[in-house]
Amino acid sequence: MKQIKNSRYIKFLLFAAVLMTASQLSAQDDEATSWTDGFTLSGSVDAYYRANLTGLNKVMLDESGDVFAFPSAPGSSFANDTGFAIGMANAILSYEHGDVGAVADLVFGPRGEDAVFNSFGSPAIVNQLYVYWNVSETVTLTFGNFNTFLGYEVISPVANFNYSTSYMFSYGPFSHTGLKADFALSDDLSLMLAVLNPTDWTEFDPFGSPSFGAQLGYKGQYLNLLYGKQGFTEFYNTGTGEFVDTDLKALFQIDYTGGFDVTEEFFLGINATYQDTDGTGFYGVALYPQYKTSENFTVGLRGEYFSEMENYGAIGAVAPDANVLALTLTGSATIGDHLIVKPEIRFDKASEDSVYFVDSDLEIGDSLASFVLAAIYSF
């Protein structure tokens, strides 16, 4: 009888051990599954073809073999090379576990290199790098490097309707590094407050002078503010041993970004911005009407007026108050679930003594018409 009891006891211990082992393996599987569920990989790849319709399309050399003239391009960022060209490869790695998460947004290629500001020759591949904490259902804190909250357009071509970019986007900030707090005040109303490095100083602050940002959003309409000194506020005079105030003025920028669904097929986007630093800066306005002709095709126009103040130098100006009018007509065709093809015609007309464009006869003019065909794959 005792032997039978001992046998049953041993069997019970073995059964309990099996259950514990299975439970541990199940917990490990659940943990692995949870980690996998929290990780996502997304991104894009883009390339394009660009040709000037009224301008030079090749590099010109003089008799000595030196470069005499380059092909003209709009004075805005990206998509400015002629012939077949590449944009960038974009890989976004994100992980979220519970209320916290992290994002690493990496870019490779000419578009990425133009978009990322780095310090002292370090690799220019980090577009965004931040961690966040969902403190509650209505409050989120973000710490690190993130793309700007100002403006209608962004660095990634996936989120823009037009492939080429506007002047306001090109000369407004690209990215910020700092701490921001997002508040969902209601279903329609949001508020963001931020303490930041000076604009586009994404790796560190050399000036010891923080900037401040704010965004107020209501039903898809956003009012954005940026304020802060963007350079050294003083220098040390080695001769006198005293600190000298540079009397540096702070940059102030106010920006409105929004849009309206006029009908189910027709959308109107709007962007207006004003940036000033002691009387010099720029301002502009752009309208983005877009009409969806079918499930797979939309046509849109960007009409932008951009002007600089007191020789700001944004558009290569000689005159103190140069301006440019840019009209960009873009078609957007979706092929399958991931590929977008965008044919685009753009016309830039600058004020006298501002932007110079060189035509095929090497004559200098104030306008340029160009064509772009872009292909964007997102995943």
C-alpha positions as CSV (number, residue, x, y, z in Angstrom):
1,M,0.0,0.0,0.0
2,K,2.8,2.4,0.9
3,Q,4.5,1.5,-2.4
4,I,1.4,2.4,-4.3
5,K,1.1,5.7,-2.4
6,N,4.7,6.5,-3.1
7,S,4.2,5.7,-6.8
8,R,1.2,8.0,-7.0
9,Y,3.1,10.7,-5.2
10,I,6.0,10.4,-7.6
11,K,3.6,10.6,-10.5
12,F,2.0,13.7,-9.0
13,L,5.4,15.4,-8.7
14,L,6.2,14.5,-12.3
15,F,2.9,15.8,-13.5
16,A,3.4,19.1,-11.5
17,A,6.8,19.5,-12.9
18,V,5.5,19.1,-16.5
19,L,2.8,21.7,-15.8
20,M,5.3,24.1,-14.4
21,T,7.6,23.6,-17.4
22,A,4.7,24.0,-19.8
23,S,3.7,27.2,-18.0
24,Q,7.2,28.6,-18.2
25,L,7.4,27.8,-21.9
26,S,4.0,29.3,-22.4
27,A,5.0,32.5,-20.6
28,Q,8.2,32.7,-22.7
29,D,6.1,32.2,-25.8
30,D,3.7,34.9,-24.7
31,E,6.6,37.2,-23.9
32,A,8.1,36.6,-27.4
33,T,4.8,37.1,-29.0
34,S,4.3,40.4,-27.0
35,W,7.7,41.6,-28.2
36,T,7.0,40.8,-31.8
37,D,3.6,42.5,-31.6
38,G,5.3,45.6,-30.3
39,F,7.8,45.9,-33.1
40,T,7.0,47.4,-36.5
41,L,9.1,48.1,-39.6
42,S,7.9,50.6,-42.2
43,G,9.4,52.9,-44.8
44,S,9.7,53.8,-48.4
45,V,11.9,53.9,-51.5
46,D,11.6,56.6,-54.2
47,A,13.3,57.5,-57.5
48,Y,12.5,60.0,-60.2
49,Y,13.2,61.5,-63.7
50,R,13.4,65.2,-64.1
51,A,13.8,67.4,-67.2
52,N,13.8,71.1,-67.7
53,L,11.3,72.2,-70.4
54,T,12.6,75.7,-70.7
55,G,16.0,75.3,-69.2
56,L,19.4,73.7,-69.5
57,N,19.5,70.0,-69.0
58,K,23.3,69.3,-68.9
59,V,26.5,70.6,-67.4
60,M,28.3,73.0,-69.8
61,L,32.1,73.3,-70.0
62,D,34.1,76.1,-71.3
63,E,37.2,75.7,-73.6
64,S,39.5,75.0,-70.7
65,G,37.3,72.2,-69.5
66,D,36.0,74.0,-66.4
67,V,32.3,74.0,-65.5
68,F,30.6,77.0,-67.1
69,A,26.9,76.4,-66.3
70,F,24.8,73.8,-64.4
71,P,21.2,72.8,-65.2
72,S,18.7,75.1,-63.6
73,A,16.4,73.8,-60.8
74,P,13.7,75.3,-58.6
75,G,15.0,77.0,-55.5
76,S,13.3,74.4,-53.2
77,S,14.6,71.2,-51.6
78,F,14.8,67.8,-53.2
79,A,14.0,66.5,-56.8
80,N,16.4,69.1,-58.3
81,D,18.7,66.8,-60.3
82,T,18.1,66.3,-64.1
83,G,17.8,62.9,-65.8
84,F,17.2,59.7,-63.8
85,A,17.9,60.3,-60.2
86,I,17.3,58.6,-56.8
87,G,15.5,60.0,-53.8
88,M,16.0,58.0,-50.6
89,A,15.5,54.8,-48.8
90,N,13.6,55.2,-45.6
91,A,13.4,52.6,-42.8
92,I,11.3,53.3,-39.7
93,L,11.8,51.0,-36.8
94,S,9.4,51.4,-33.9
95,Y,8.7,49.4,-30.7
96,E,6.0,49.9,-28.2
97,H,5.4,48.0,-25.0
98,G,2.7,49.1,-22.7
99,D,2.7,52.9,-22.3
100,V,6.2,53.5,-23.6
101,G,7.9,53.2,-27.0
102,A,10.8,54.3,-29.2
103,V,11.2,55.2,-32.9
104,A,14.3,55.1,-35.0
105,D,13.8,56.7,-38.5
106,L,16.8,56.2,-40.8
107,V,17.3,57.7,-44.3
108,F,19.8,56.8,-47.0
109,G,20.3,58.6,-50.3
110,P,20.4,62.2,-51.7
111,R,17.0,63.3,-50.4
112,G,17.8,61.9,-46.9
113,E,21.2,63.6,-46.9
114,D,19.7,67.0,-47.8
115,A,17.0,66.6,-45.1
116,V,19.2,65.6,-42.2
117,F,21.4,68.3,-40.5
118,N,24.3,66.8,-38.6
119,S,27.3,68.1,-36.8
120,F,31.0,68.0,-37.7
121,G,30.7,65.3,-40.4
122,S,28.9,62.6,-38.5
123,P,26.9,60.2,-40.6
124,A,23.7,61.9,-41.8
125,I,21.3,59.0,-41.7
126,V,19.2,59.7,-38.6
127,N,16.0,61.5,-39.6
128,Q,14.2,60.9,-36.3
129,L,15.2,59.2,-33.0
130,Y,13.0,59.5,-30.0
131,V,11.3,57.8,-27.1
132,Y,7.8,58.5,-25.8
133,W,5.6,57.8,-22.8
134,N,1.8,57.8,-23.0
135,V,1.4,59.2,-19.5
136,S,-2.4,58.9,-19.8
137,E,-5.1,58.6,-22.5
138,T,-4.7,62.4,-23.0
139,V,-1.0,63.2,-22.4
140,T,2.1,62.0,-24.3
141,L,5.7,63.0,-23.7
142,T,8.2,62.7,-26.5
143,F,12.0,63.1,-25.9
144,G,14.6,63.1,-28.7
145,N,14.8,64.2,-32.3
146,F,11.6,64.5,-34.3
147,N,10.5,66.2,-37.6
148,T,9.1,69.7,-37.4
149,F,5.4,70.3,-36.5
150,L,5.4,73.4,-38.7
151,G,4.2,73.4,-42.3
152,Y,2.0,71.4,-44.7
153,E,4.7,69.2,-46.2
154,V,7.2,66.7,-44.7
155,I,10.5,65.0,-45.6
156,S,9.1,61.7,-46.6
157,P,7.6,61.7,-50.1
158,V,4.9,59.2,-49.1
159,A,3.0,61.8,-47.0
160,N,3.2,64.6,-49.6
161,F,0.9,64.9,-52.5
162,N,3.3,66.8,-54.7
163,Y,6.7,65.1,-55.2
164,S,8.7,68.3,-55.4
165,T,8.5,70.5,-52.3
166,S,7.4,74.1,-51.6
167,Y,9.6,77.1,-50.8
168,M,8.0,77.4,-47.4
169,F,8.8,73.9,-46.5
170,S,12.3,74.2,-47.8
171,Y,13.2,77.2,-45.8
172,G,11.2,76.5,-42.7
173,P,12.6,74.1,-40.1
174,F,13.1,70.4,-40.9
175,S,13.6,68.9,-37.5
176,H,13.9,69.6,-33.8
177,T,15.5,67.9,-30.8
178,G,14.0,68.4,-27.4
179,L,11.1,67.5,-25.2
180,K,7.5,68.0,-26.2
181,A,4.2,67.3,-24.5
182,D,1.0,66.6,-26.5
183,F,-2.4,67.1,-24.8
184,A,-5.7,65.8,-26.2
185,L,-8.0,68.4,-24.6
186,S,-11.1,66.9,-26.3
187,D,-12.0,64.9,-29.4
188,D,-11.5,68.0,-31.5
189,L,-9.0,70.1,-29.6
190,S,-5.3,69.4,-29.0
191,L,-2.3,71.3,-27.6
192,M,1.5,70.7,-27.9
193,L,4.2,72.5,-26.0
194,A,7.9,72.0,-26.6
195,V,11.4,73.0,-25.3
196,L,13.9,72.6,-28.2
197,N,17.4,73.1,-29.4
198,P,17.9,75.9,-31.9
199,T,16.3,74.9,-35.3
200,D,17.9,71.9,-37.1
201,W,20.7,71.5,-34.4
202,T,19.6,67.9,-33.9
203,E,22.6,66.5,-32.1
204,F,23.4,69.1,-29.5
205,D,22.9,72.8,-28.6
206,P,26.1,74.8,-29.2
207,F,24.5,78.1,-28.2
208,G,23.1,77.3,-24.8
209,S,19.9,79.0,-26.0
210,P,16.7,76.9,-26.1
211,S,13.8,77.6,-28.4
212,F,10.2,77.1,-27.6
213,G,7.4,75.6,-29.7
214,A,3.6,75.3,-29.5
215,Q,0.8,74.0,-31.6
216,L,-2.9,74.4,-31.2
217,G,-5.1,72.1,-33.2
218,Y,-8.8,72.1,-33.8
219,K,-10.6,69.7,-36.2
220,G,-7.6,69.2,-38.4
221,Q,-6.6,72.9,-38.4
222,Y,-3.3,73.8,-36.8
223,L,-1.7,77.0,-35.6
224,N,2.0,76.6,-35.0
225,L,4.5,78.9,-33.1
226,L,8.3,78.8,-32.9
227,Y,10.4,81.2,-30.8
228,G,14.1,81.3,-29.9
229,K,17.6,82.7,-30.5
230,Q,19.3,80.8,-33.3
231,G,23.0,81.7,-32.6
232,F,25.6,82.8,-30.1
233,T,24.3,85.4,-27.6
234,E,27.7,86.5,-26.5
235,F,31.4,86.0,-27.2
236,Y,34.6,86.2,-25.1
237,N,37.0,89.0,-25.8
238,T,40.4,87.5,-25.1
239,G,42.0,91.0,-25.1
240,T,39.9,92.5,-22.4
241,G,38.8,89.3,-20.7
242,E,35.2,90.3,-20.8
243,F,32.1,88.8,-22.3
244,V,30.5,90.9,-25.1
245,D,26.7,90.7,-25.8
246,T,26.0,90.1,-29.5
247,D,22.5,91.6,-29.2
248,L,21.2,88.6,-31.1
249,K,17.5,88.8,-31.9
250,A,15.2,85.8,-31.5
251,L,13.5,84.1,-34.4
252,F,9.7,84.2,-34.4
253,Q,7.6,82.0,-36.7
254,I,3.9,81.6,-36.9
255,D,2.4,79.0,-39.2
256,Y,-1.1,77.9,-40.2
257,T,-1.6,74.4,-41.7
258,G,-5.0,72.9,-42.4
259,G,-7.5,71.8,-45.0
260,F,-11.1,71.1,-45.7
261,D,-13.1,68.3,-47.5
262,V,-15.2,70.5,-49.8
263,T,-16.9,67.3,-51.2
264,E,-16.1,63.6,-51.0
265,E,-13.9,64.0,-54.1
266,F,-12.5,67.5,-53.6
267,F,-10.0,68.5,-50.8
268,L,-8.5,71.9,-50.3
269,G,-5.2,72.2,-48.3
270,I,-3.9,75.5,-47.0
271,N,-0.5,76.6,-45.6
272,A,0.6,80.1,-44.6
273,T,3.7,81.1,-42.7
274,Y,5.7,84.1,-41.5
275,Q,9.2,84.0,-40.1
276,D,11.0,87.1,-38.8
277,T,14.4,87.7,-37.1
278,D,14.9,91.4,-36.5
279,G,13.3,92.5,-39.8
280,T,14.7,89.8,-42.0
281,G,13.0,86.5,-42.9
282,F,10.3,85.3,-45.2
283,Y,6.5,84.7,-45.6
284,G,4.3,82.9,-48.0
285,V,1.0,81.1,-48.7
286,A,0.1,78.0,-50.6
287,L,-3.2,76.4,-51.7
288,Y,-3.4,72.6,-52.4
289,P,-6.6,71.8,-54.2
290,Q,-6.9,68.0,-55.0
291,Y,-9.6,66.2,-56.9
292,K,-10.0,62.4,-56.7
293,T,-11.2,61.2,-60.2
294,S,-11.2,57.5,-59.3
295,E,-10.2,55.1,-56.5
296,N,-6.7,55.0,-57.9
297,F,-6.0,58.4,-59.3
298,T,-6.0,62.0,-57.9
299,V,-4.9,65.2,-59.5
300,G,-3.8,68.2,-57.5
301,L,-2.3,71.7,-57.8
302,R,0.0,73.5,-55.5
303,G,-0.1,77.2,-56.0
304,E,2.5,79.0,-53.8
305,Y,3.6,82.6,-53.3
306,F,6.9,83.0,-51.4
307,S,8.7,86.3,-50.5
308,E,11.7,87.1,-48.5
309,M,12.5,90.3,-46.5
310,E,15.6,92.4,-46.4
311,N,18.1,90.2,-48.3
312,Y,17.2,87.0,-46.4
313,G,18.9,85.0,-49.2
314,A,16.5,82.1,-49.3
315,I,16.0,82.2,-53.1
316,G,19.4,83.5,-54.2
317,A,18.1,87.1,-54.2
318,V,20.0,90.2,-55.3
319,A,17.0,92.4,-54.5
320,P,16.1,93.0,-50.9
321,D,12.5,91.8,-51.2
322,A,12.6,89.0,-53.8
323,N,9.6,86.7,-54.4
324,V,8.6,83.7,-56.5
325,L,5.3,82.3,-57.7
326,A,5.4,78.5,-58.2
327,L,2.6,76.4,-59.7
328,T,2.9,72.6,-59.5
329,L,0.4,70.3,-61.2
330,T,0.7,66.7,-60.0
331,G,-1.1,63.4,-60.8
332,S,-1.0,60.6,-58.3
333,A,-1.7,57.1,-59.5
334,T,-1.8,54.2,-57.1
335,I,-0.7,50.8,-58.4
336,G,-1.6,47.9,-56.2
337,D,-1.3,48.5,-52.4
338,H,2.2,50.0,-52.2
339,L,3.3,51.8,-55.4
340,I,2.5,55.4,-56.3
341,V,3.5,57.0,-59.6
342,K,3.4,60.8,-59.8
343,P,3.8,62.7,-63.1
344,E,4.3,66.4,-62.4
345,I,4.7,69.7,-64.3
346,R,6.1,72.7,-62.4
347,F,6.4,76.4,-63.3
348,D,8.5,78.8,-61.2
349,K,8.3,82.6,-61.9
350,A,10.6,84.8,-59.9
351,S,10.6,88.5,-59.4
352,E,13.2,90.6,-61.2
353,D,16.8,90.4,-59.8
354,S,15.9,87.4,-57.7
355,V,16.2,83.8,-58.8
356,Y,18.1,83.3,-62.1
357,F,17.3,80.4,-64.4
358,V,19.6,79.5,-67.4
359,D,17.8,78.3,-70.5
360,S,19.2,75.9,-73.2
361,D,20.7,78.9,-75.1
362,L,22.6,79.9,-71.9
363,E,20.4,83.0,-71.5
364,I,19.5,84.1,-68.0
365,G,15.8,84.4,-67.3
366,D,13.4,84.6,-64.4
367,S,11.3,81.6,-65.0
368,L,11.6,77.8,-65.4
369,A,9.2,75.1,-66.5
370,S,10.1,71.5,-65.6
371,F,8.7,68.0,-65.7
372,V,9.1,65.2,-63.1
373,L,8.0,61.6,-63.1
374,A,8.4,59.9,-59.7
375,A,7.8,56.4,-58.4
376,I,7.4,55.8,-54.6
377,Y,7.1,52.4,-53.0
378,S,6.0,52.3,-49.3
379,F,5.8,49.4,-47.0
